[in-house]
Amino acid sequence: MTQTYSGGCQCGKVRYEVSLDIQSFAIGKNPKTGAEVAAINVRCRDDADADTFRVRKVDGKSF
């Protein structure tokens, strides 16, 4: 899904517009174990209510 964002500074001298290909998932490897992992952004799904999921916080800086 491609989304376009635009904006600029308060004075109006700088304007920008960027189009990004947003994906609802990512596939990679656990940097510590090498195991394949998948991450899914459930907010991109129509049939999932993210507020009903148990939250498990992750310290991504430690990866």
C-alpha positions as CSV (number, residue, x, y, z in Angstrom):
1,M,0.0,0.0,0.0
2,T,1.5,3.4,-1.0
3,Q,0.8,6.4,1.2
4,T,1.7,10.0,0.5
5,Y,2.8,12.4,3.2
6,S,3.3,16.2,2.7
7,G,4.2,19.1,4.9
8,G,6.6,21.9,5.5
9,C,8.0,24.4,7.9
10,Q,6.0,27.1,9.7
11,C,7.2,29.9,7.4
12,G,6.2,28.1,4.2
13,K,9.6,28.3,2.5
14,V,10.2,24.6,2.7
15,R,7.6,22.1,1.4
16,Y,7.9,18.4,0.9
17,E,5.9,15.4,-0.3
18,V,7.0,11.8,-0.1
19,S,5.3,8.6,-1.2
20,L,6.1,5.4,0.7
21,D,5.3,1.8,0.1
22,I,3.9,0.8,3.5
23,Q,3.9,-3.0,4.3
24,S,1.9,-4.6,7.0
25,F,4.6,-7.2,7.7
26,A,8.3,-7.8,7.8
27,I,10.4,-11.0,7.7
28,G,13.9,-11.2,9.2
29,K,16.2,-13.0,11.5
30,N,16.7,-12.8,15.3
31,P,20.1,-11.2,15.7
32,K,20.9,-13.2,18.8
33,T,19.7,-16.7,17.7
34,G,19.5,-16.5,13.9
35,A,16.0,-17.9,13.9
36,E,13.6,-16.6,11.3
37,V,11.0,-14.2,12.6
38,A,8.0,-12.4,11.2
39,A,6.4,-9.2,12.5
40,I,2.9,-8.3,11.6
41,N,1.3,-4.8,12.1
42,V,-2.2,-5.9,13.1
43,R,-3.5,-2.3,12.8
44,C,-3.3,-2.8,9.0
45,R,-5.8,-5.7,9.2
46,D,-9.6,-5.0,9.0
47,D,-10.4,-8.2,11.0
48,A,-8.1,-7.6,14.0
49,D,-8.7,-5.3,17.0
50,A,-5.2,-4.3,18.3
51,D,-6.7,-3.2,21.6
52,T,-7.6,-6.8,22.4
53,F,-4.0,-8.1,22.2
54,R,-1.7,-8.5,25.2
55,V,1.1,-6.0,25.0
56,R,4.7,-7.3,25.4
57,K,7.2,-4.5,25.4
58,V,10.5,-5.0,23.7
59,D,13.7,-3.1,24.1
60,G,14.6,-2.8,20.4
61,K,17.8,-0.9,21.3
62,S,19.2,-4.1,22.9
63,F,19.0,-6.0,19.6
